Amino acid sequence: MKIERTLDSVCNFSDDVISGKIKPPSSPEGRFTQILSVGIGGSALGPQFVAEALAPDNPPLKIRFIDNTDPAGIDHQIAQLGPELASTLVIVISKSGGTPETRNGLLEVQKAFREAGLNFAKQGVAITQENSLLDNTARIEGWLARFPMYDWVGGRTSEMSAVGLLAAALQGIDIREMLAGASLMDGANRNPELRNNPAALLALCWYWASDGVGSKDMVVLPYKDSLLLFSRYLQQLVMESLGKEFDLDGNRVNQGLTVYGNKGSTDQHAYIQQLRDGVHNFFVTFIEVLRDRPPGHDWELEPGVTCGDYLFGMLQGTRSALYANDRESITVTVQEVTPRSVGALIALYERAVGIYASLININAYHQPGVEAGKKAAGEVLALQKRVLAVLNEASCKEPVEPLTVEEVAERCHAPEDIEMIYKIITHMAANDRALIAEGSCGSPRSIKVFLGECNVDALYA
Ligand SMILES: O=P(O)(O)OC[C@H]1O[C@](O)(CO)[C@@H](O)[C@@H]1O
């Protein structure tokens, strides 16, 4: 019920946006022309992959992504939108609703809206779990729309939820066809007979190729430009799911499968030399697409040979050359790149990951390692606040007292964190938030640092 209700609301909302029934308040165009999707990890990779794979050449709304807390990257996306910010639908995606990178992206975009005199709430959409911080913010601020993400849907398996479907529908992609492809694949993968179960076969191939311990890397090579981001999408799906320290019985296993790759035949002119002749630490997955281009557009660029025949020849040639040198490969073949086949591919790999996880007895659906990194990042920012307080105190003296890195570390009562304090200082200095009085950042012991301005309020905070 809930799923169907969400799907209907995604379809209705996107129809209304595309038809102009739902419009931005102050755009001269009178309708939304752009999507700015803010999210990271599973809240970005699926929509990015699908946009690249399936968006038509002239979509009703074009899409851009903010998937990092890199200020220059965010500025670039906003600058590229230019005056079209007024006709941009901002979709903020976060299952937890509290991921710092996504929150920062949102705050930066909201600032850009304020500076352009635009009302963000009338152009903002949230996709998140009910009652998350993001959900509550969107509700209280009266954003244009909110779509749910359910607890039982993991970020990296969320492409077929509102996370992936809303952006796809807004780009004119047939999302019911994507779902039909996923559903067909899901049906096939319920077959208890192994040889007729594609996901089980795939998982067994991985197990066999990597000795069940990830001893070989998975190189994913779609021979089709539009599938370029499939390997990046799979990198998260596979590595965040399977890269685990402990198995389900608590044994230390350090499992995983490394995924990389871009596309063929492009990569043949990059690293495939090493795959053929160098260290044998990988297996390849070729993604073969039979249909070269839409019917009626083909021509022979030399007698009997089309451009697509070259692509075909490159794939088959590389596959044979690798095989001749004992390098294993799997080939996944699709008829053509359509919403249906892309939906099926996503469902295939989601299920293969689940089956492989049960083969190696690990939990595919948590990510404790990432949480450790997030916690450590929080500690760095807390240390930065202490460094700032120490520098501020010294910079408020008459005359200003420039400090060495060692002195800052001592006054922070964190001598063991001296290297991190040095990193914090060089970062602040590079961004004009601290001034170097003596020495250069290249030689840590030589520098003396102070703040450009004394913040008296902070002294008594
Ligand atoms: O959707 P959220 O909660 O913002 O999380 C984004 C991503 O962060 C992770 O939790 C950890 O990287 C991913 O699993 C997830 O896709």
The ligand as a Gaussian input file, in Angstrom:
#p B3LYP/6-31G(d) Opt

LIG

0 1
 O       21.094000       8.846000       2.742000
 P       21.972000       9.260000       3.864000
 O       21.424000       8.870000       5.196000
 O       22.276000      10.718000       3.793000
 O       23.340000       8.486000       3.746000
 C       24.153000       8.617000       2.612000
 C       25.133000       7.486000       2.527000
 O       25.922000       7.446000       3.713000
 C       26.118000       6.079000       4.085000
 O       25.328000       5.829000       5.201000
 C       27.510000       5.825000       4.504000
 O       28.388000       6.195000       3.504000
 C       25.663000       5.278000       2.884000
 O       25.345000       3.987000       3.191000
 C       24.522000       6.118000       2.438000
 O       24.100000       5.785000       1.152000

